[in-house]
Amino acid sequence: SMLVDFPLDGEGKFGKAHEKEEGITFVADATLAELNPRTIEVWSHILHRMPKSTLILKNHNFLRSAETVTQLVDLFGIFGLAHRVDILPESDTCLFFRRGDVCLLPFPARRIDVAADALWAGLPVVCLSGNGPHHREVASALHYLGLGKDAVASTPEEFVELAVAWGEDNARREAFGGGIRQRLQKSPLIDFAVRAADLERVYEELWRSATS
């Protein structure tokens, strides 16, 4: 019964891969709680695999507190990468994602809106499939869109490989960004009539089970 909505903005351009060839920018919209040591460790492996790459974090009030900035610097500094991570105070989510080439989701990924916004901006996303329904919701949506093979990893190691594969292939990212909106618009995930009908069927089944 999950519904996904997408922003109604102009067409614009998709990702930095269409504007320059050098240096890949990974982007992430993650709260401080989501920037846990496990997530940062795996993201750091990706940056090390791609020495010219950088990571931009969407600002979640990180810059208001020197203590928070220090915490983030220390977390990435463990892997010697603090100088390759930046915080972008961009309030427009779609514009934020268009500053990057590939969107990385934290572990666990609980916010389907982040994946939806990144895809709508033309970016491939990489997600780790977790345990339990709340940890698998984003991965399930990506599978439902037919993106499971290219976007959903079953292990942290596979997450790294998927992200690096996207980062190394400019032509693949460009083709993806050029066609993903049309693909999304045809998806049942944003067809409210279809999803409402699905929800009605669930309620009917629950009612029959309760009254039988």
C-alpha positions as CSV (number, residue, x, y, z in Angstrom):
1,S,0.0,0.0,0.0
2,M,3.0,2.3,-0.3
3,L,2.7,5.5,-2.3
4,V,5.5,7.5,-3.7
5,D,5.2,11.1,-4.8
6,F,7.6,13.1,-6.9
7,P,8.2,16.8,-7.0
8,L,6.7,18.8,-9.8
9,D,9.7,20.9,-10.9
10,G,11.1,21.8,-14.3
11,E,13.0,19.3,-16.5
12,G,16.5,20.8,-16.1
13,K,19.6,18.8,-16.5
14,F,20.4,15.5,-14.8
15,G,23.6,15.2,-12.7
16,K,27.1,16.6,-13.0
17,A,28.1,13.7,-15.3
18,H,26.5,15.7,-18.2
19,E,28.7,18.7,-17.5
20,K,32.1,17.4,-16.8
21,E,34.1,14.2,-17.2
22,E,36.5,14.4,-14.2
23,G,35.7,13.6,-10.6
24,I,32.6,11.8,-9.5
25,T,30.4,13.3,-6.8
26,F,28.5,11.0,-4.5
27,V,25.6,12.7,-2.6
28,A,23.7,11.7,0.5
29,D,20.6,13.0,2.2
30,A,21.1,11.6,5.7
31,T,20.4,12.8,9.2
32,L,23.1,12.7,11.9
33,A,21.5,9.6,13.4
34,E,21.7,7.9,10.0
35,L,25.4,8.8,9.6
36,N,26.4,5.9,11.9
37,P,29.9,4.3,11.9
38,R,28.8,1.4,9.7
39,T,27.4,3.7,7.0
40,I,30.4,5.9,7.0
41,E,32.8,3.0,6.9
42,V,31.2,1.6,3.8
43,W,30.9,5.0,2.1
44,S,34.6,5.5,2.9
45,H,35.5,2.3,1.1
46,I,33.8,3.7,-2.0
47,L,35.7,7.0,-1.8
48,H,39.0,5.1,-1.4
49,R,38.1,2.9,-4.5
50,M,37.6,6.1,-6.5
51,P,40.4,8.5,-5.4
52,K,39.1,11.5,-7.4
53,S,35.6,11.2,-6.0
54,T,34.0,13.4,-3.3
55,L,30.9,13.2,-1.1
56,I,28.4,15.9,-0.5
57,L,26.0,15.7,2.5
58,K,22.7,17.5,2.5
59,N,22.7,19.9,5.5
60,H,20.4,18.7,8.4
61,N,21.4,21.6,10.7
62,F,24.9,20.2,10.8
63,L,26.4,23.7,10.3
64,R,24.6,25.2,13.3
65,S,26.7,23.4,15.7
66,A,30.5,23.3,15.8
67,E,30.3,20.2,17.8
68,T,28.3,18.4,15.1
69,V,30.7,19.5,12.4
70,T,33.6,18.2,14.5
71,Q,31.8,14.9,15.0
72,L,31.4,14.5,11.3
73,V,35.0,15.4,10.6
74,D,36.1,12.9,13.2
75,L,33.9,10.1,11.8
76,F,35.3,10.6,8.2
77,G,38.7,11.5,9.5
78,I,39.1,8.0,10.9
79,F,39.4,6.9,7.2
80,G,41.4,9.9,6.2
81,L,38.6,11.3,4.1
82,A,37.4,14.4,6.0
83,H,38.9,16.7,3.3
84,R,36.8,15.0,0.6
85,V,33.4,15.4,2.3
86,D,31.4,18.6,2.2
87,I,28.1,19.8,3.6
88,L,25.7,21.6,1.2
89,P,23.1,23.9,2.7
90,E,20.6,23.5,-0.2
91,S,16.9,23.6,0.8
92,D,15.7,22.4,-2.6
93,T,16.1,18.7,-2.5
94,C,16.0,18.3,-6.3
95,L,18.6,20.9,-6.8
96,F,20.7,19.3,-4.2
97,F,20.7,15.9,-5.9
98,R,21.5,17.5,-9.3
99,R,24.8,18.5,-7.8
100,G,25.9,14.9,-7.7
101,D,26.3,11.8,-9.9
102,V,25.3,8.9,-7.6
103,C,23.1,8.9,-4.5
104,L,24.2,6.8,-1.5
105,L,21.6,5.7,1.0
106,P,22.5,5.1,4.7
107,F,22.2,1.8,6.6
108,P,19.4,1.2,7.3
109,A,17.5,3.1,4.6
110,R,14.1,4.0,6.0
111,R,13.1,7.1,3.9
112,I,11.6,6.2,0.6
113,D,11.2,9.9,-0.2
114,V,15.0,10.3,-0.4
115,A,15.4,7.6,-3.0
116,A,12.4,9.0,-4.9
117,D,13.8,12.5,-5.0
118,A,17.2,11.3,-6.1
119,L,15.7,9.2,-8.9
120,W,13.5,12.0,-10.0
121,A,16.6,14.2,-10.3
122,G,18.1,11.6,-12.6
123,L,20.6,10.0,-10.2
124,P,21.0,6.3,-9.7
125,V,20.7,5.3,-6.1
126,V,22.4,2.5,-4.1
127,C,20.7,0.9,-1.2
128,L,21.4,-1.9,1.2
129,S,18.6,-4.3,1.8
130,G,18.1,-4.8,5.5
131,N,16.3,-7.2,7.8
132,G,12.6,-6.6,8.8
133,P,9.9,-4.7,7.0
134,H,10.9,-1.2,8.1
135,H,14.5,-1.8,6.9
136,R,13.4,-3.3,3.6
137,E,10.8,-0.8,2.5
138,V,13.1,1.3,0.3
139,A,14.8,-1.8,-1.2
140,S,11.4,-3.3,-1.9
141,A,10.3,-0.1,-3.8
142,L,13.5,-0.2,-5.9
143,H,12.9,-3.8,-6.7
144,Y,9.3,-3.0,-7.7
145,L,10.6,-0.3,-10.1
146,G,12.8,-2.9,-11.7
147,L,16.0,-1.4,-10.2
148,G,16.9,-4.2,-7.8
149,K,19.8,-5.5,-9.8
150,D,21.5,-2.2,-10.2
151,A,20.4,-0.4,-7.0
152,V,20.0,-2.9,-4.2
153,A,22.8,-4.7,-2.4
154,S,22.5,-7.6,-0.1
155,T,25.9,-7.0,1.6
156,P,28.0,-4.0,2.3
157,E,30.6,-5.3,-0.1
158,E,28.1,-5.5,-2.9
159,F,27.0,-2.0,-2.0
160,V,30.5,-0.8,-2.6
161,E,30.7,-2.6,-5.9
162,L,27.3,-1.2,-7.1
163,A,28.3,2.4,-6.2
164,V,31.8,2.1,-7.9
165,A,30.2,0.6,-11.0
166,W,27.9,3.5,-11.4
167,G,30.6,6.0,-10.6
168,E,33.0,4.6,-13.3
169,D,30.5,4.6,-16.1
170,N,29.5,8.1,-17.3
171,A,27.6,6.8,-20.3
172,R,25.5,4.5,-18.2
173,R,24.6,7.3,-15.7
174,E,23.7,9.6,-18.6
175,A,21.4,7.0,-20.1
176,F,19.8,6.3,-16.7
177,G,19.2,10.0,-16.0
178,G,17.7,10.5,-19.4
179,G,15.1,7.8,-19.0
180,I,14.3,7.4,-15.3
181,R,11.5,9.9,-15.1
182,Q,9.5,8.3,-17.9
183,R,10.0,5.0,-16.2
184,L,8.9,6.3,-12.8
185,Q,5.8,8.0,-14.3
186,K,4.7,4.6,-15.7
187,S,5.2,2.9,-12.4
188,P,2.3,1.7,-10.3
189,L,4.1,3.2,-7.3
190,I,2.8,6.6,-8.2
191,D,-0.5,5.5,-9.6
192,F,-2.8,6.5,-6.7
193,A,-5.8,4.7,-8.1
194,V,-3.9,1.4,-8.4
195,R,-2.4,1.8,-4.9
196,A,-5.8,2.7,-3.4
197,A,-7.3,-0.4,-4.9
198,D,-4.4,-2.5,-3.4
199,L,-5.1,-1.0,0.0
200,E,-8.8,-1.7,-0.3
201,R,-8.1,-5.3,-1.1
202,V,-5.9,-5.5,2.0
203,Y,-8.6,-4.1,4.2
204,E,-11.2,-6.5,2.7
205,E,-8.9,-9.4,3.5
206,L,-8.4,-8.2,7.0
207,W,-12.2,-7.7,7.5
208,R,-12.9,-11.2,6.2
209,S,-10.3,-12.7,8.5
210,A,-11.7,-10.9,11.5
211,T,-15.3,-11.8,10.9
212,S,-14.8,-15.5,9.8
